Amino acid sequence: MSLYGLDALLWIAGIRGHIPHHDDFGAGRSGSSIAANSGTLMRVLAAVVVVAAALSLVLWAACWLAIKLL
């Protein structure tokens, strides 16, 4: 199950399929790869922000529910 979660996280971040296999490394960095890496970084940052917002909302809802039930 955890491998499916990791696969989904890599798919959301947009980096699935970009890991080189069988010594298939490129010649070096170019300007376009640096721009692509910054786009990937922005997607990862956006995913982290969304997860943090969702967790804080869940925590707020749990506290609100606990207060209402007391």
PyMOL commands that set and color helices and strands:
alter all, ss='L'
color gray80, all
select helices_A, chain A and resi 2-13+31-69
alter helices_A, ss='H'
color red, helices_A
deselect
rebuild
show_as cartoon
